[in-house]
Each structure stands twice: as C-alpha cells, then as structure tokens.
Amino acid sequence: MVEQFHNQSSLILTLCWVIAYVLMIRRGFLDKSYGFPMIALCLNVSWEFIFTFLTEIEMTYRVANGFFLVFDIGVVYTLFRFGRDDFDWPILKQYFLTFLTASLAMSLVGVYTFVTAFGDTYGGLFAAINTPFYSGMLIAMLLRRNSVKGQSLYIALAILIGDAAGYLPTQFAQQQGQVDVPPTWITAYYLFTILLNVVYVGLYCFVARRDGVQLWKRL
C-alpha cells in the first residue's frame, strides 16, 4: 500500500513539474522573460546534470534526472536569451552572459563538492536544502519584479501541487536508504516549502489582480 501511494505521488510530482516547466518555457517566450529564479535554476540544473552524468547511481534514477534536465535546459535557454533585460544594474546588464555562465559553473562545482563531501549518494540531502530555497526565491523574484512577467497561476499551482506530492516519495526513499535525512526533517522542510509556495500563489494573485491580469486565462 505504501509503495502504491509512493508510485501515485511520484506520477503526480512528475506531471506537475513537467507542466510547470513547459508553461515556464512558453511564458518565457511570450513575455520575453524567464520564470525560475536565476541562482535557484543554476543550482537545480547542476544537481540534475550531476545525478544524470557524474554519479554511479542506478540507471533508473539517472534517466529520471535526465528527463527533468531536458526541461530545465529549456528554462535555462530563456534565461540566457531574455535574462539581461530583467536587471537594472548597468554592470550586470553589460556582463550578464559572463555572470550567468560563471554562476552555472560555480553551481556545478559547488553542488558536486557538497555531494561528494557529505556522501549524498542520491542527492536527497542537497534537495532538502534546495527545495525550500527555490520556493523562497520564487517569492523574492515576484517581489523584485513587482509584476507577473514570466509567470502564471498555472505554473504556481503546478509547483505547489508537485512539491506537495513529493513528500511521500521522499519519505519512501528515506526508508530505502536513498535520502540521508531524518524523517522529521523531511516533514519540516516540506511543510516549510509548501507554506512558501502557498504564499507565492497568494502574492501572484494579488499582483495579477492589481495589474488587471486575468488569472485563469493567462497560461
């Protein structure tokens, strides 16, 4: 029964994040922007690259990470193409591609060093840190822009549902020895992540309504 719930939750997680990624890429081209915070995206794509190509974990997990890596690369492309115009600092605008490339390189080195130093074989420990981090960064991105550019309610809800669905698979993975994080910590950081995602959805709705954006018609 537990494994059945695990499989169903994993499917929901996968579907929601695929939807989120596809809509982010679509919205990015429509708005000439990007929909995932830059530093969080650099860390995320580095994690997926490492656990697709640079570790010796089972092929099933490597393929799953590679699957998400393809979508992440699509979002990274929108960041490379449109990210420069998202910042006001002249020096950052001038050297944006250099800064972004350096951020990706440092993220790759940093995540790989963390994984090897802490023996994080399946990446569960890093995920426990990164998951609430990117949820907080989504809020920060929305507040910094003070607009819904690159975002939509469907993206926000897909992330919320996808993260919530990830709780059971993570607990199951912990029981199988694939996540070196205590169960209570898993519960704590998922609750924190879900709370941040709810705040993000609420803030998105507030900004969208303020700017006259139709919530359910903006894909």
N, C-alpha and C positions, 0 to 999 in steps of 0.2 A: 504493500500500500504506500509506504514512504517513497519507494523508488518510482511508483506511478505518479505521485504528486510531483516528484522531482522532475520527471520527464515532461509533464504538462507545464510546469513552471518554466522549464528551460525553453520549451517551444514558445511560450508567451513572451519570455525575455527576448528571444531571437527575433520574433516577428516585430515586436515593438521597436527594437533598436534598428532593424532594417528599415522600417517605416520612417523612424526619426532621421536616419542617415539620408535616405532617398529624398525626403522632404527638405532637409537642410541643403542638399546639393541643388535641388530645384529652386528653393527660395533664394539661395545664394546667387544663382544666375539671374533670377528675376529682379532682385534688389541690388545686384552688383555688390554683394557683401558676403559674409560668411556667418554661420550660425553656431559655431562652437568656440569657446574662449581659446585664444591662441596658445597659451602655456599649457593648459589642460589638454588641448589637442596634441601638442608636441609630445607630452608625456604618454598620452593614450596610444598614439601611433607607434611610439618607441616600444611600449610594452607589447603591443601586438606583433611588431616586427621581431622582437627578441624571442617571443614564445612561438613564433612560426618558423624561424630560421636558425636561431642561435642556441637552442636548448635540445636536450635529448629526451624530452617527454614523449608520451605515446602519440602516434600519428593522428589519432582521432582528435586530440586536443590541438595539435599543430594545425590541422586542417580547419578546425573551428575558428582558431585565432586568425588564420589566413583569410578566411571568409570575411570576417569583420574588417580585416586590414584593407581589403579592396575598397570597401565603402569609406573607410577613414581616409584613404588616399584621395578619394573624390572630394571630401570636405577640405583636405589639405590643399587641393588644387584651387578651390575657390578662395582659400586664404592667400595663396601666392598671387592669384590674379587680381583680387579686389581688396586685399587687406591694407594696402598702403593708404587708401583714402579713408580708412577708419580711424586714423590717428591724427591729432592736431600738432604734435611736436614736430617742428621742421626737420630736426636731425633724424628723427625716427622715420619720417616720410622719405627723406633723402636716401637713407641707408636701410630701408625696410627689408629688402630681399637678403641683405647681408645679415641683419639681425635675426630674421626668421630662420635662415639656414643655420646660423650659429646656435639658435635655440633648439632646433631639431637635433643637431649634433651633440650638444650638451645633454639634452634629454636622453638620447640614446646611450651615451656613456654613463650618465647618472643612474638610469634605471638598471642597466646591465651591472654596474658596480653594486648597487643595492641588492639585486637578486643574488649575485654570487657571494657577497659578503655575509648575507643573512641566510643563505641556503634556501632561498624562496623558490623551490623547485617548480611549482606550478603558478607562481605569481600571485598567490592569494594574499600574502602579507602586503605587498605593494598595492594591490587592489583595495585593501581595507583602508589604505591612506588616500588613494587617488579618487575613490568613488565619492566620498563627501566633498573632496576638494573641487572636483569639476562641477558639482551641484552648486557649491558656493560661488564659483567663478561665473556660472550662468547668471546668477543674480547680479554680480558685480558688472558683468558685461551689459546687461539690460539697463542698470542704473547709470553706467558711464555714458552709454549711447543716448539714454533718455528717449528711446524710440524702439519700435518692434522690428527694425530693419534686420533682415536675415533670419527672422524668427516667425513662428506661428503658434497658435494654440494647439494645433495637432502635434507639432513637434514637442511642445512642453508636456502634453498629456502622454505621448508615447514614451518619453523619458521617464516620467513619473511611474507609469504602469510597468515599464520594463525594469526599472530599478527595484520596484516592489516585488516583482516576480522573481528577481534574482536572489531573494532571501533564502528560500527553501533549497535551491541548488547549491548555494554556498554552504549552508548548514550540512547538507548531504556530503559535499566534497570534504568538509572538515572531518566528518565521521569516517571518511575513506582515507584520511591522512593526506589529502591533497591541498589543504589550506592550513597553514601553521598559525592559526589564530583561535583563541579560546571562544567557545560558543557565545558567552556573554558579550564579548567584544563584537562579534558579528552582529548580534541583536542591537547593540548600542549604535554601531556605525550605520546600520541600515535604517534605524529609526531616525537618526540624525539626517541621513541622506534624504529620506522620504519627506521629512519636515522641510528641508531646504527646497526640495522640488515643489512641494505644495506652495511655499512662499513664492517661488519663481512663477508658478501658474497664476497665483493671485496678482502679483505685480505686473505680469504680462497683460492680464485682463484689464487692470487699472489703466496702464499706459495706452493700450489699444482703444479702449472706450474714450479716453481723454482726447485721443487724436482722431476719433471718428472711424476707426478701423472696424470692419465687421468681423467679429470673432470667428464665426463658423464658415464664412465664405473665403477666408484667406488660407489657402493651402500652402 
